[in-house]
Amino acid sequence: QVQLVESGGGLVQAGGSLRLSCAASGRTFSNYAMGWFRQAPGKEREFVAVISWTGGNTHLADSVKGRFTISRDNAKNTVNLQMNSLKPEDTAVYYCAADQNYTILRRTAKYWGQGTQVTVSS
């Protein structure tokens, strides 16, 4: 089992920045690819970003490229999502996710956090 706990969500004005963090515990963190998904009200959950277990490979959704950055610290068992130039359409619950398969983590995941709300006001 892998337990994931997100933090850092909140309310921000359009154009602002937020940094989400996810703390992992349980199985060996460095064995897992880590990712972020989001779900807006009335919409399906969508992929946001993924990072490989070494941190050497990342992939971001087209909607956030150039604005969001994903990173990880295997010594601290954390993964972060730096979100800049936020837009109202980024408003959603953001979920941290983990899976041993980097490719699968671009669609779904074996382990999920509880989510943290991000609200961007116009």
C-alpha positions, -999 to +999 in steps of 0.1 A: +000+000+000+010+036-007-006+064+012-007+098-004-016+131+012-019+163-008-015+199+005-011+234-008-045+240-024-064+272-020-080+302-036-059+324-059-066+351-085-061+344-122-025+348-131-013+338-097+006+307-086+002+278-062+024+249-053+008+216-045+027+189-025+021+153-020+036+133+008+039+095+003+043+068+028+042+030+027+060+012-001+093+024-014+085+058-029+113+057-055+098+026-071+068+045-082+060+070-109+040+098-095+013+120-111-014+146-107-049+145-120-078+169-115-115+169-116-136+200-121-173+201-111-195+182-136-165+169-155-145+137-156-112+134-140-083+144-163-046+138-164-024+168-155+012+156-151+034+126-145+070+121-134+091+089-136+105+072-105+140+087-112+125+121-121+142+120-154+110+118-175+080+140-172+049+146-193+023+173-189-012+177-204-013+202-233-036+224-213-009+231-186+023+229-206+044+260-201+026+269-169+029+238-146+060+219-135+061+186-118+091+175-096+099+150-069+123+145-040+129+109-034+148+116-002+117+133+013+091+111-004+074+141-019+061+151-053+053+187-062+032+205-088+042+241-093+013+259-110+019+294-125-002+317-146-033+300-132-066+304-151-102+300-139-104+268-159-077+253-137-103+253-109-107+217-097-099+191-071-063+180-076-054+144-069-019+130-063-015+095-078+011+067-078+017+037-100+047+016-108+039+020-145+048+054-159+027+049-190-004+038-172-001+068-149-010+090-178-045+075-178-051+061-143-033+050-111-033+023-085-030+046-056-048+080-050-048+108-025-079+124-011-075+155-032-070+192-026-092+220-039-078+247-061-100+276-070-089+303-094-110+335-094-113+357-124 
